[in-house]
Amino acid sequence: MIPFENTLPYDEQMGDLYAQQCPYCHQKHVLLSIRPDELPDIHDGKKRLLVFPCCNSSITIVDADSDYLLANKKLPRIP
């Protein structure tokens, strides 16, 4: 079972991935440093470091699907 507290929802817009809100500093509509063409590699087991440009916090992405990125640790919940 996938631990929901380790997931980050994202949206794809115009070829870029966006988080609705940063889990660390709570800035809205954050551009992620992952390209949509990297998602299949991540889903197949390649890990990817994700650094949020708004606050320089980082997580390691270990899996991805069409709606969520799965991190290796628990993420702070968005209030």
C-alpha positions as CSV (number, residue, x, y, z in Angstrom):
1,M,0.0,0.0,0.0
2,I,1.3,3.4,-0.9
3,P,1.8,5.8,2.1
4,F,-0.4,8.8,1.2
5,E,1.6,11.0,3.6
6,N,4.6,10.6,1.2
7,T,2.7,11.8,-1.9
8,L,2.7,15.2,-3.7
9,P,0.0,15.9,-6.1
10,Y,1.0,17.7,-9.4
11,D,-0.5,19.1,-12.5
12,E,0.9,19.2,-16.0
13,Q,0.4,22.5,-17.9
14,M,1.9,23.5,-21.2
15,G,4.7,20.8,-20.9
16,D,5.7,21.7,-17.3
17,L,4.8,20.1,-14.0
18,Y,3.4,22.2,-11.1
19,A,2.7,21.5,-7.5
20,Q,-0.5,23.2,-6.3
21,Q,1.4,24.3,-3.1
22,C,4.8,23.7,-1.7
23,P,4.6,21.4,1.4
24,Y,7.4,23.3,3.2
25,C,6.8,27.0,2.6
26,H,3.2,26.9,1.3
27,Q,3.8,29.0,-1.8
28,K,1.1,28.3,-4.4
29,H,1.6,27.1,-7.9
30,V,5.2,26.0,-7.8
31,L,7.0,25.0,-11.0
32,L,8.8,21.6,-10.4
33,S,12.2,20.8,-11.8
34,I,10.9,17.5,-13.3
35,R,10.0,17.3,-17.0
36,P,6.9,15.2,-18.0
37,D,9.2,13.0,-20.2
38,E,11.1,11.9,-17.0
39,L,8.0,10.5,-15.3
40,P,8.2,7.0,-17.1
41,D,11.8,6.6,-15.9
42,I,10.9,7.5,-12.4
43,H,7.9,5.1,-12.5
44,D,10.3,2.3,-13.7
45,G,12.5,2.8,-10.6
46,K,14.9,5.7,-11.3
47,K,15.1,8.0,-8.3
48,R,15.1,11.8,-8.8
49,L,16.1,14.6,-6.5
50,L,13.4,17.4,-6.5
51,V,14.4,20.8,-5.1
52,F,11.6,23.3,-4.6
53,P,12.7,26.6,-6.1
54,C,10.7,28.6,-3.6
55,C,12.5,27.5,-0.4
56,N,15.3,25.2,-1.6
57,S,13.8,22.2,0.4
58,S,14.5,18.9,-1.3
59,I,12.9,15.4,-1.5
60,T,13.8,12.3,-3.4
61,I,11.1,11.1,-5.8
62,V,11.0,7.3,-5.9
63,D,7.8,6.7,-8.0
64,A,5.3,8.6,-10.0
65,D,1.9,8.1,-11.6
66,S,-0.4,10.4,-13.6
67,D,-1.5,12.4,-10.5
68,Y,1.1,12.0,-7.7
69,L,4.8,12.0,-7.0
70,L,5.9,9.6,-4.3
71,A,8.7,10.8,-2.0
72,N,11.0,8.7,0.1
73,K,9.9,10.5,3.3
74,K,6.8,11.9,4.9
75,L,5.9,15.4,3.6
76,P,4.4,18.1,5.7
77,R,0.7,18.4,5.1
78,I,-0.7,21.5,3.6
79,P,-3.1,23.3,6.0
